Amino acid sequence: VKVAFRYSRRNTPFIRLLVETIVSSGGLDPRLRREIQEPFVREVSQWLAAETGVDALEVRLRLKSMVILVGRYSITNDETLMSLTEADSAEAAVRRIEEHLVSPAVATLATPAPG
């Protein structure tokens, strides 16, 4: 999750454009979804399901939730992140968010489904 967040922060203009496209149309371009998103989600979900014992479909939904969370933080401007984290610099704010994301990632992706 830290690597994904760092990557997203380095590519904020692209991530913002991607989010704008998703918001305006309700989803990814069908070709991008079919060629990039679906194979990635399928492979990661199957791997995490095998590692955690959580059903692959449940892992897929959890993974999507983490993508949304990381994506939202990654497009947030430095001033807002600094205010949110009470950090003195943008770098410190980004580090704080990066560290924070570990906890929901572990809780979301590695916790068995209830029941």
Phi and psi in degrees as a GROMACS rama.xvg file:
@    title "Ramachandran Plot"
@    xaxis  label "Phi"
@    yaxis  label "Psi"
@TYPE xy
-63.812  -43.7348  LYS-2
-63.8816  -42.4302  VAL-3
-62.5548  -41.5002  ALA-4
-66.1345  -44.8109  PHE-5
-59.8294  -44.9264  ARG-6
-59.8298  -46.5055  TYR-7
-63.0656  -40.1061  SER-8
-66.1958  -36.7454  ARG-9
-69.2516  -22.6829  ARG-10
-119.236  34.9054  ASN-11
-52.9974  -45.2908  THR-12
-57.9179  -42.308  PRO-13
-64.8201  -44.318  PHE-14
-63.062  -41.5804  ILE-15
-61.3193  -42.6858  ARG-16
-63.4713  -42.5863  LEU-17
-61.8802  -45.7865  LEU-18
-62.7948  -42.9012  VAL-19
-59.3823  -42.5553  GLU-20
-62.8329  -44.504  THR-21
-64.5507  -42.4621  ILE-22
-64.755  -42.7788  VAL-23
-73.8961  -30.3358  SER-24
-110.641  -12.0104  SER-25
90.0119  -0.446094  GLY-26
178.565  176.847  GLY-27
-71.2576  157.284  LEU-28
-54.2178  133.759  ASP-29
-53.0487  -37.5642  PRO-30
-66.5422  -44.1751  ARG-31
-63.6888  -40.9849  LEU-32
-61.5365  -46.7918  ARG-33
-68.6272  -42.425  ARG-34
-88.0745  -27.0105  GLU-35
-117.172  -57.7892  ILE-36
-66.7284  -50.8826  GLN-37
-61.3643  -46.3443  GLU-38
-61.9983  -41.3848  PRO-39
-61.7973  -50.9383  PHE-40
-62.8145  -41.5055  VAL-41
-62.1949  -48.0551  ARG-42
-66.0454  -46.8322  GLU-43
-64.5977  -41.8514  VAL-44
-62.0829  -43.0372  SER-45
-64.7194  -42.1871  GLN-46
-64.2776  -48.6487  TRP-47
-65.1281  -35.9989  LEU-48
-61.7577  -43.5361  ALA-49
-65.7331  -37.4697  ALA-50
-74.3751  -32.0109  GLU-51
-107.852  -17.2802  THR-52
79.3835  8.26043  GLY-53
-89.4616  140.608  VAL-54
-52.4438  138.015  ASP-55
-59.6347  -37.5703  ALA-56
-66.381  -40.7479  LEU-57
-63.3953  -41.3496  GLU-58
-62.2703  -40.0524  VAL-59
-58.5841  -45.211  ARG-60
-66.4855  -40.2898  LEU-61
-64.4889  -41.446  ARG-62
-61.0785  -43.6118  LEU-63
-60.9477  -39.7941  LYS-64
-61.1328  -40.6921  SER-65
-69.1421  -37.5461  MET-66
-60.8433  -42.4493  VAL-67
-64.1344  -44.4338  ILE-68
-63.4705  -49.3021  LEU-69
-63.1405  -43.3265  VAL-70
-61.2518  -42.0681  GLY-71
-65.6349  -45.7311  ARG-72
-63.3385  -36.7197  TYR-73
-69.0321  -26.7307  SER-74
-93.912  -1.32142  ILE-75
-74.8412  134.479  THR-76
-70.0537  161.137  ASN-77
-57.8872  -42.5295  ASP-78
-60.6911  -42.0209  GLU-79
-67.55  -41.7059  THR-80
-63.5083  -39.9402  LEU-81
-64.1467  -41.9771  MET-82
-64.673  -45.4599  SER-83
-61.5117  -41.9346  LEU-84
-95.1397  -4.49854  THR-85
58.091  33.4333  GLU-86
-86.7369  155.022  ALA-87
-86.5962  -12.7071  ASP-88
-145.885  160.558  SER-89
-63.0412  -39.7188  ALA-90
-61.3423  -42.7814  GLU-91
-66.4604  -38.1283  ALA-92
-64.5917  -44.0192  ALA-93
-63.5786  -42.5825  VAL-94
-60.427  -40.9009  ARG-95
-64.5868  -43.7561  ARG-96
-65.1974  -41.7653  ILE-97
-56.9901  -47.7401  GLU-98
-64.7822  -40.7168  GLU-99
-59.7518  -41.1538  HIS-100
-62.3497  -21.2395  LEU-101
-61.9164  -44.2514  VAL-102
-61.8746  -51.8468  SER-103
-66.052  -28.3958  PRO-104
-65.3073  -46.3893  ALA-105
-64.2367  -46.7278  VAL-106
-63.876  -37.5903  ALA-107
-79.6243  -45.3316  THR-108
-91.0449  -27.8721  LEU-109
-107.833  -2.45116  ALA-110
-89.9373  129.366  THR-111
-59.5178  148.574  PRO-112
-67.1895  141.597  ALA-113
-65.5063  150.362  PRO-114
